Amino acid sequence: MYGLLKSALFGLPPETTHEITTSALRVAQRVGAHRAYAKQFTVTDPRLSVDAFGQTFPNPVGMAAGFDKNAEIPRALAGLGFGHIEVGAVTAERQPGNDRPRLFRLPDDNALVNRMGFNNEGADTVGARLDAEPLPDVPVGVNIGKSKTTPLADAPDDYTYTFSRVGDAVDYVVVNVSSPNTPGLRELQGRDQLAAILEALQDAGASPLLVKLSPDLHQDAVADAVELANDLDLDGIVATNTTTERPESLSHPHAGEQGGLSGAPIRERATEQVRFVAERTDQPVVGVGGVATAEDAYEKIRAGASVVQLYTALVYEGPWVAKRINEGLVSLLERDGFDSVEDAVGADL
Ligand SMILES: Cc1cc2nc3c(=O)[nH]c(=O)nc-3n(C[C@H](O)[C@H](O)[C@H](O)COP(=O)(O)O)c2cc1C
């Protein structure tokens, strides 16, 4: 059924498609239609429920950051059957992001390249919206990034300001130091810079607090970041963001566009990082990167992810993606004799 709609949507530039989709979901949310369609998309099964960083996730398949940057449609997205929604990235300042075009499809590769550059309405506006609007009854996290014009040295204040505006309403906070599209941002993954940001946020009361890492980090740097997360008693690690690398397997000319690659080509790499992180911490890991099927989600869960997220697969698979993954997960758990998703977390470690 998504086939027809997909051909129409794929005939338009990707960002236009995103805007149309978002507008439709905004309307659906305003008139309450999400409550009706949620019945079509939601899989309710106690075996799918996961407790992690103080939250109860009704199922382990979440909406990754970047789709709902301004926290406009969290209830409409929850209605699509996602077990949690991560809104943002939000920055302290309102930003237009990079010039268009800045989002590219690689259909033959089931991938996207984006260089959005943290386009968002800013912490004041998004914070006011989060405070005013009811949130869905699944956990909602906020992904926070650094404003483009803020020097790296002032990053702790910038992140803390954003947290002070958007943190109260949500269930968890993710520090994004891994987007490839804000110059210098990924340098903040270094131990001293990251410690300064995380400590400032902890002092400001951010809890649960997680950090999202790049798949391009060298293993030593990942190990350092995990050690820091352990030392600071952080609540979890999100692995991974998009990559600036381009696997040779990519066939579409858009592979040459600058930005972060997401989708199927980063699946394995992201799973490797989930495993690497999970082997080094007792804190929950959120697995993201190339999850499109139940098998993909299960692979990350067995590698140590407590919950998973996706973005690119919603574009290629359509609105039934969370339902399909959740139904498939139940079958995989049954096949392998696990009583629940929680039982399967880290089974391959
Ligand atoms: C258009 C686009 C915008 C994104 N924006 C953000 C963002 O603002 N913050 C963030 O942490 N990740 C962002 N991401 C990365 C996703 O959250 C996710 O980590 C990545 O796409 C890998 O998952 P996927 O393969 O399921 O898409 C974005 C991804 C895409 C495709």
The ligand as a Gaussian input file, in Angstrom:
#p B3LYP/6-31G(d) Opt

LIG

0 1
 C       17.494000      14.161000       7.776000
 C       18.137000      13.677000       9.048000
 C       18.268000      14.556000      10.110000
 C       18.871000      14.127000      11.292000
 N       18.969000      14.992000      12.351000
 C       19.508000      14.568000      13.522000
 C       19.569000      15.423000      14.655000
 O       19.100000      16.570000      14.621000
 N       20.166000      14.949000      15.789000
 C       20.683000      13.680000      15.867000
 O       21.215000      13.277000      16.884000
 N       20.607000      12.843000      14.802000
 C       20.036000      13.258000      13.655000
 N       19.954000      12.389000      12.603000
 C       20.527000      11.035000      12.744000
 C       19.479000      10.004000      13.145000
 O       18.905000      10.307000      14.392000
 C       20.127000       8.608000      13.207000
 O       21.120000       8.603000      14.216000
 C       20.756000       8.194000      11.882000
 O       19.989000       8.649000      10.788000
 C       20.923000       6.683000      11.767000
 O       19.678000       6.039000      11.824000
 P       18.905000       5.515000      10.498000
 O       19.891000       4.722000       9.711000
 O       17.769000       4.715000      11.031000
 O       18.447000       6.734000       9.797000
 C       19.355000      12.796000      11.411000
 C       19.198000      11.912000      10.338000
 C       18.587000      12.325000       9.167000
 C       18.434000      11.360000       8.041000

